[in-house]
C-alpha cells in the first residue's frame, strides 16, 4: 500500500543510518525513490511508468533521503510521525512534464543530515 511503502522507506533510511554508525567503514549511502502504479511484466523483467519514475527519483535522492511522487503521497494521505515537503519541479529523463518530488521523512531527526554528518566525520 502507499502508506506502508512510505513507512518502510522511512524506517529503512533510519536503519541505514544506524548501520553506518555501527560500522563507519561500510556507509549505507542509499537514496530511495517511490511511485505507485501498474508494472507490466515482460520476458526480460518489469516495465512501466511508475517503475521509471521511481528509478528517476531514486537516482536524485541523496543518502538518507526518500523522494516520492506527488501521486503516491496523495494516495497515502497524512501518516502520523511522517512529514512531507514538496520540492521544486524537476525535469526527469523520459518524462515530458516536470515532476514535483515530495521529500518524505520521519518527524524528528533527519536521516539526510545524520548521514551527511557521519560521512563528513569519517573522512580522513
RAZIVEN-V175105 format. One record per backbone hydrogen bond with DSSP energy under -0.5 kcal/mol. CO is the residue of the C=O (numbers start at 1). NH is the residue of the N-H. E is the energy in kcal/mol with one decimal. If there is no record, write none. Layout:
CO/NH/E, CO/NH/E
This chain:
1/5/-2.5, 2/6/-1.9, 3/7/-2.4, 4/8/-2.6, 5/9/-2.2, 6/10/-2.3, 7/11/-2.4, 8/12/-2.9, 9/13/-2.1, 10/14/-1.7, 11/15/-2.1, 12/16/-2.6, 13/17/-1.8, 14/18/-2.5, 15/19/-2.7, 16/20/-1.8, 17/21/-2.4, 18/22/-2.0, 19/23/-1.7, 23/26/-2.0, 27/29/-1.2, 28/30/-1.7, 30/64/-2.5, 32/67/-3.0, 34/69/-1.8, 38/50/-0.6, 39/41/-0.6, 40/47/-2.5, 42/45/-1.4, 45/42/-3.1, 47/40/-4.1, 48/52/-2.2, 49/53/-2.8, 50/54/-2.4, 51/55/-2.2, 52/56/-2.3, 53/57/-2.7, 54/58/-2.4, 55/59/-2.1, 56/60/-1.3, 57/61/-1.5, 62/65/-2.4, 65/32/-2.7, 66/104/-2.5, 67/34/-2.2, 68/102/-2.7, 69/73/-1.9, 70/74/-1.9, 71/75/-2.1, 72/76/-2.3, 73/77/-1.9, 79/82/-2.1, 81/107/-2.5, 83/105/-2.0, 85/103/-3.3, 88/101/-0.5, 90/92/-0.6, 90/99/-2.8, 92/95/-2.1, 99/90/-2.9, 99/101/-0.8, 101/87/-3.0, 101/103/-0.5, 102/68/-2.7, 102/104/-0.5, 103/85/-2.1, 104/66/-0.6, 105/83/-3.2, 109/111/-0.6, 110/114/-2.6, 111/115/-2.7, 112/116/-2.3, 113/117/-2.3, 114/118/-2.4, 115/119/-2.7, 116/120/-2.2, 117/121/-2.4, 118/122/-1.4, 119/123/-0.5, 120/123/-0.9
